[in-house]
């Protein structure tokens, strides 16, 4: 088989969703499809390795688990074993996935063994059989599909599922171009650690690795870490990392507020870069619990209101940041201007000179809200020429309008990233505000206070206007005379 082109692979994978459409609820598609895709990839790669070892060490030794450093497939747990099963297919897949998990413990713990293919009420044998037969049409080993192409196709599938899920899609997916812009401003380097405390399907970590590749770096030298509360989304994130070849990335499952998994001696582990798109205006962030005591000292600037956890997330992220580190977050615009306890917290961040830039985004970019949102960039080690200043960018007018969602284009993110690098005032687009000006605005960072986005009025040429009015008056008199003549002819 010739190497699969990206578009062919995308079409093949999305057709798997069409096979299940009408048989099961669309919100359940991704769990089954990602599970089979993940296993088919691992199984096909194993077959290739097995053939290589057979040619070098012989068929008997090629079965030795010690030869396979990345993934091992035990007897009775191959793709063929699933393909050749005609009844109780779901039960067979569960059995195969259990064997695979046990043979590769602890690397694959909590991924394949968390998907129940034997729920016949949700996934009838007929639909499952069609799905297995469909995946069998394309080889997904390294000889047919490179890791980079498979990773891109997997991200495409995540985006399609997010689009299909509507508002729920925003729970596990942030538009790739928004993430790319965020990463371009944070500029990760080799040997840095990066952390996303609500990583969804791990798209932000993947984009950070891509940034290194695009800039000549080695993505395996970026230490990637993430935590995700939703079990199914956590599984997708784990698969995402493995399929992209980042097997050393650490993705944990759990509520980051209530049960943070990245700890050192009971204290929050800290990272060079922290980035996230947390739930906006979250109300269930255990506010009551932290009014008494927070063992992780995350809310040192104050406790935000119960109904909005935005500044709780910001403080959680800041507490996870190394001294001199960088941080970027996607949030509702309200974080820039809301008062009371949020205003007090924001003022402290500003006075400590931690905020480097705020960027206003276009509306209707995200799946779960039509609100525009913003990017807030923090830097605990600002360059000298940026100290005591915040760059405010209005990027709200730079987008491609879509039928259901708007989209950022390459030229849009390049424009914003270039403005961030330049850190200069540009009329009607961005402004460098010093702390004194921000203080005069009561520490309100609402973009319209610093960037004048009103359209300039066209200058009026008074003499030219008077000439035009005179001509119109003459035309009016001429038309009036003609109308009067017509009326006289009619005897009126």
C-alpha positions in Angstrom: 0.0 0.0 0.0 1.3 3.5 -0.9 1.8 5.9 2.0 -1.5 7.4 3.0 -2.0 11.1 2.2 -3.4 13.2 5.0 -6.7 14.0 3.3 -7.3 10.4 2.5 -6.7 9.4 6.1 -9.0 12.2 7.3 -11.8 11.1 5.1 -11.3 7.4 6.1 -11.4 8.3 9.8 -14.4 10.6 9.5 -16.3 7.9 7.6 -16.1 5.8 10.7 -18.3 8.3 12.5 -20.8 8.1 9.6 -21.0 4.3 10.0 -22.1 4.8 13.6 -24.4 7.7 12.9 -28.0 6.7 13.6 -27.0 3.6 15.5 -25.7 5.3 18.7 -25.7 8.8 20.1 -23.2 11.1 18.4 -21.7 12.1 21.8 -20.5 8.5 22.2 -18.8 8.2 18.8 -15.4 9.3 19.8 -14.9 6.8 22.7 -15.3 3.8 20.4 -13.7 5.3 17.3 -10.6 6.6 19.1 -10.3 3.2 20.9 -10.2 1.2 17.7 -8.0 3.7 15.9 -5.5 3.7 18.8 -5.4 -0.1 18.9 -5.2 -0.5 15.1 -2.2 1.8 15.0 -0.4 0.0 17.8 -1.2 -3.4 16.3 -0.1 -2.5 12.8 3.2 -1.0 14.1 3.7 -4.2 16.1 3.2 -6.4 13.0 5.9 -4.4 11.2 8.3 -4.7 14.1 7.6 -8.4 14.4 8.4 -9.0 10.7 11.7 -7.1 11.1 12.7 -9.2 14.1 11.7 -12.4 12.4 14.1 -11.5 9.6 16.9 -10.8 12.0 16.6 -13.2 15.0 14.1 -15.8 13.7 10.4 -16.5 14.3 10.8 -18.0 17.8 12.9 -15.2 19.3 10.8 -12.5 17.6 8.0 -13.4 20.0 10.2 -12.3 23.0 8.6 -9.4 24.9 12.1 -8.0 25.7 12.6 -7.0 22.1 9.7 -4.6 22.1 10.6 -1.4 24.0 7.5 0.6 23.0 4.6 -1.7 22.7 4.1 -5.5 23.1 1.1 -7.5 21.8 0.6 -10.9 23.5 -0.8 -14.0 21.8 -4.6 -13.9 21.2 -4.7 -10.1 21.2 -4.1 -9.1 17.6 -6.3 -7.1 15.2 -6.9 -10.3 13.3 -8.4 -11.9 16.5 -11.0 -9.1 16.6 -11.6 -9.2 12.8 -12.2 -12.9 12.8 -14.9 -12.7 15.5 -18.4 -12.7 14.2 -20.5 -12.9 17.4 -20.1 -11.0 20.7 -17.6 -8.7 19.0 -17.7 -6.2 21.9 -16.9 -8.9 24.4 -13.9 -9.9 22.3 -12.6 -6.4 21.9 -12.9 -5.9 25.7 -10.9 -9.1 26.2 -8.2 -8.1 23.7 -7.9 -4.6 25.3 -7.6 -6.1 28.7 -4.7 -8.3 27.6 -3.0 -5.4 25.8 -3.3 -3.2 28.9 -1.9 -6.0 31.2 1.0 -6.7 28.8 2.0 -3.0 28.7 1.4 -2.0 32.3 1.6 0.6 33.5 2.1 2.5 30.3 -1.4 1.9 28.9 -3.3 1.7 32.2 -6.6 3.6 32.1 -6.8 3.9 28.3 -8.1 0.9 26.4 -9.4 -0.9 29.5 -11.8 2.0 30.2 -13.9 1.7 27.1 -16.8 -0.8 27.2 -17.4 -2.2 23.7 -19.8 -4.9 25.1 -22.7 -2.5 25.8 -25.0 -3.9 23.1 -27.8 -1.3 24.0 -25.4 1.5 23.0 -23.4 -0.4 20.4 -25.1 -3.2 18.5 -23.0 -6.0 17.1 -24.0 -5.0 13.5 -22.7 -1.5 13.9 -19.6 -2.7 15.6 -18.9 -5.2 12.9 -19.2 -2.5 10.2 -16.8 -0.3 12.2 -14.2 -3.0 12.5 -14.5 -3.9 8.8 -14.0 -0.2 8.0 -10.9 0.2 10.0 -9.5 -3.0 8.4 -9.5 -1.3 5.0 -6.4 0.8 5.8 -3.0 -0.2 7.2 -1.9 2.3 9.9 1.7 1.1 10.5 4.7 3.3 10.0 5.3 2.0 6.5 1.9 3.4 5.4 1.2 6.3 7.8 3.9 8.5 9.4 3.5 9.5 13.0 3.2 13.1 12.0 0.4 12.4 9.5 -1.5 10.2 11.9 -1.2 12.8 14.6 -2.6 15.5 12.3 -5.5 13.2 11.3 -6.2 12.4 15.0 -6.3 16.2 15.7 -8.7 16.6 12.8 -10.9 13.9 14.2 -11.0 15.6 17.6 -12.0 18.9 15.9 -14.7 17.2 13.9 -16.1 15.5 17.0 -16.0 18.9 18.8 -17.9 20.5 15.9 -20.4 17.6 15.9 -20.9 17.9 19.6 -21.7 21.7 19.5 -21.4 23.4 22.8 -20.1 20.2 24.5 -17.2 20.2 22.1 -15.7 23.2 23.9 -15.3 21.0 26.9 -12.4 19.0 25.3 -11.3 21.2 22.3 -9.9 24.7 21.9 -9.6 25.8 18.2 -6.1 25.0 17.1 -5.3 28.5 15.7 -6.1 30.1 19.1 -3.8 27.7 20.8 -1.1 28.3 18.1 -1.2 32.0 18.8 -1.0 31.4 22.5 2.1 29.2 22.1 3.7 31.6 19.7 3.7 34.2 22.4 5.0 31.8 25.1 7.8 30.5 22.9 8.7 27.2 24.6 12.3 26.0 24.4 14.0 22.6 24.7 14.5 21.3 28.2 11.6 23.4 29.6 8.7 21.9 31.5 5.1 22.8 30.4 1.9 22.2 32.3 -1.8 22.4 31.4 -4.0 22.0 34.5 -7.2 21.4 32.5 -5.7 19.9 29.4 -8.8 18.5 27.6 -7.6 16.4 24.7 -4.0 17.8 25.2 -4.1 20.1 22.2 -2.1 22.9 23.9 0.7 20.5 24.8 0.7 19.1 21.2 0.9 22.7 19.8 3.8 23.5 22.1 5.7 20.5 20.7 4.8 21.6 17.2 6.3 25.0 17.9 9.6 23.4 18.8 9.6 21.4 15.6 8.7 24.5 13.5 11.6 26.3 15.1 14.2 23.6 14.7 13.9 22.1 18.2 13.4 18.5 19.4 9.9 18.1 20.8 10.9 15.1 22.9 13.1 17.5 25.0 10.0 19.4 26.1 8.7 18.0 29.4 4.9 17.9 28.9 2.4 17.5 31.7 -1.4 17.8 32.0 -4.3 17.0 34.2 -7.9 16.5 33.1 -11.1 16.0 35.1 -13.3 14.3 32.6 -12.5 10.6 32.3 -13.3 10.1 28.6 -11.4 13.3 27.7 -8.4 12.2 29.8 -8.3 8.9 27.8 -8.4 10.9 24.5 -5.5 13.0 25.7 -3.4 10.0 26.6 -4.0 8.5 23.2 -3.2 11.8 21.6 0.2 11.9 23.2 1.1 8.3 22.3 -0.1 8.6 18.7 2.1 11.7 18.3 5.1 9.8 19.7 5.3 11.7 23.0 5.1 8.7 25.2 7.0 10.3 28.0 4.4 13.0 28.5 2.6 12.8 31.8 -1.2 13.1 31.7 -3.1 12.6 35.0 -6.8 12.2 35.7 -8.6 14.2 38.4 -10.0 17.5 39.5 -7.1 20.0 39.6 -8.7 22.1 42.3 -9.7 19.3 44.6 -7.0 16.8 43.8 -3.9 18.2 42.1 -1.7 15.3 40.9 1.5 17.2 40.3 3.1 17.5 43.7 6.5 17.6 45.3 6.5 16.7 49.0 2.9 17.8 49.3 3.4 21.1 47.6 2.4 22.0 44.0 5.0 21.1 41.5 6.2 24.1 39.5 6.9 24.5 35.7 8.6 26.8 33.3 5.4 27.4 31.3 1.8 27.0 32.4 -1.0 27.4 29.8 -4.7 26.5 29.8 -8.2 27.2 28.5 -10.2 26.5 31.7 -14.0 26.5 32.0 -15.1 30.2 31.9 -16.9 31.6 34.9 -16.9 28.2 36.6 -19.1 28.0 39.6 -18.2 24.5 40.9 -14.6 25.1 41.9 -15.1 24.2 45.6 -15.2 27.8 46.8 -16.6 26.9 50.2 -13.7 24.5 50.8 -11.0 27.1 50.2 -12.6 29.7 52.4 -11.3 27.7 55.4 -7.9 26.5 54.2 -6.0 25.7 51.0 -3.2 23.2 51.7 -1.5 24.2 48.4 -1.4 28.0 49.1 -2.9 28.8 45.7 -5.2 31.8 46.6 -2.5 34.1 48.0 -4.0 37.2 46.3 -7.5 36.5 47.6 -10.5 34.3 47.0 -12.7 35.2 43.9 -16.5 34.9 44.1 -18.2 31.6 44.2 -19.9 32.0 40.9 -16.8 32.8 38.9 -13.6 30.8 39.2 -11.6 32.6 36.5 -9.2 34.3 38.9 -9.1 31.0 40.9 -7.7 29.3 37.8 -5.3 32.1 37.3 -4.0 31.9 40.8 -3.8 28.1 40.6 -1.7 28.4 37.5 0.5 31.1 39.0 1.1 28.9 42.0 2.3 26.2 39.6 4.7 28.5 37.9 8.4 28.5 38.5 10.1 31.8 39.5 10.8 33.6 36.2 8.3 31.5 34.3 5.7 32.3 31.6 2.0 31.7 31.6 -0.9 32.1 29.1 -4.6 31.6 29.6 -7.7 31.8 27.5 -10.6 33.3 29.4 -13.8 35.4 29.3 -13.3 39.1 28.8 -14.8 39.7 32.3 -11.4 38.9 33.9 -10.2 42.2 32.5 -12.7 44.5 34.1 -14.9 42.8 36.8 -14.7 44.5 40.2 -15.0 43.5 43.9 -12.7 40.6 44.9 -11.8 39.9 41.2 -10.7 43.5 40.8 -8.6 43.3 44.0 -6.9 40.2 42.7 -6.3 41.7 39.3 -4.8 44.8 40.9 -2.2 42.8 42.8 -1.2 40.9 39.6 -0.8 44.3 37.9 1.1 45.9 40.7 3.5 43.0 40.9 4.1 43.6 37.2 3.2 40.0 36.2 0.9 40.7 33.3 2.7 41.2 30.0 -0.1 41.4 27.5 -3.9 41.0 27.0 -5.4 40.2 23.6 -9.0 40.6 22.7 -10.2 37.8 20.4 -13.0 37.8 17.8 -16.4 36.5 18.8 -17.8 33.1 18.0 -14.5 31.3 17.8 -15.3 28.7 20.5 -17.7 25.8 20.4 -19.3 26.3 23.8 -19.8 30.1 23.7 -20.3 33.0 21.2 -18.4 35.3 23.6 -15.2 36.6 22.2 -12.8 35.8 25.1 -9.3 37.0 25.5 -5.7 35.8 26.0 -3.8 36.9 29.0 0.0 36.5 29.0 1.9 36.5 32.3 5.7 36.8 32.6 7.5 36.6 35.9 10.7 37.8 34.2 9.8 40.6 31.8 12.5 42.1 29.6 13.6 45.5 31.0 11.9 47.4 28.2 8.6 45.8 29.1 8.7 46.3 32.8 6.0 48.5 34.3 4.0 48.2 31.0 1.2 46.0 29.6 0.6 45.5 25.9 -3.1 45.7 25.0 -4.1 44.3 21.6 -7.5 44.4 19.9 -7.5 41.5 17.6 -11.3 41.2 17.5 -11.7 42.2 13.9 -9.1 39.8 12.4 -10.9 36.6 11.5 -12.6 34.6 8.7 -16.3 34.5 9.1 -17.8 31.0 9.1 -21.4 29.7 8.9 -21.4 28.3 12.5 -18.0 29.4 13.8 -15.5 32.1 13.0 -11.9 31.1 12.4 -8.5 32.7 12.9 -6.3 32.6 9.8 -2.6 32.3 9.6 -2.3 36.0 8.7 -4.4 36.9 11.7 -2.2 35.1 14.2 0.9 36.3 12.5 -0.3 39.9 12.8 -1.0 39.5 16.6 2.2 37.6 17.3 4.2 40.2 15.4 2.6 43.0 17.5 3.4 41.1 20.7 7.0 40.8 19.7 7.3 44.4 18.7 5.6 45.6 21.9 4.8 49.0 20.4 1.7 51.1 20.1 -0.1 50.8 16.8 -3.0 53.1 16.1 -6.4 51.4 16.4 -4.8 48.0 17.0 -2.6 47.9 20.1 -1.3 50.2 22.8 1.4 50.0 25.4 -0.1 51.1 28.7 2.2 52.0 31.6 1.2 51.2 35.2 0.4 54.8 36.0 -2.2 54.9 33.2 -3.7 51.6 34.3 -3.9 52.8 37.9 -5.8 55.9 36.7 -8.2 53.5 35.1 -8.7 51.7 38.5 -6.7 48.7 37.2 -9.4 48.0 34.6 -7.9 46.3 31.6 -10.9 46.6 29.3 -9.3 46.8 25.9 -11.5 49.8 24.7 -9.9 51.9 27.5 -6.5 51.7 25.8 -7.1 51.0 22.1 -9.3 53.4 20.2 -11.2 51.2 17.8 -13.7 53.8 16.5 -13.6 54.3 12.8 -12.2 57.8 11.8 -14.7 60.1 10.1 -14.0 61.0 6.6 -12.9 64.7 6.3 -15.5 67.0 4.8 -14.6 69.3 2.0 -17.0 72.3 2.7 -16.5 74.2 -0.6 -17.1 71.0 -2.5 -20.3 70.2 -0.5 -21.6 73.8 -1.2 -21.1 73.3 -4.9 -22.9 70.0 -4.8 -25.8 71.5 -2.9 -26.1 74.4 -5.4 -26.2 71.9 -8.3 -28.9 69.9 -6.5 -30.9 73.0 -5.9 -30.8 73.9 -9.6 -31.8 70.3 -10.5 -34.7 70.6 -8.1 -36.0 73.9 -9.6 -35.7 72.4 -13.1 -37.7 69.3 -12.1 -40.3 71.4 -10.3 -40.8 73.5 -13.5 -41.3 70.4 -15.6 -43.9 69.0 -13.1 -45.8 72.3 -13.1 -46.0 72.2 -16.9 -47.4 68.7 -16.9 -50.0 69.7 -14.4 -51.1 72.8 -16.5 -51.5 70.5 -19.6 -53.8 68.3 -17.5 -55.8 71.3 -16.4 -54.8 70.9 -12.8 
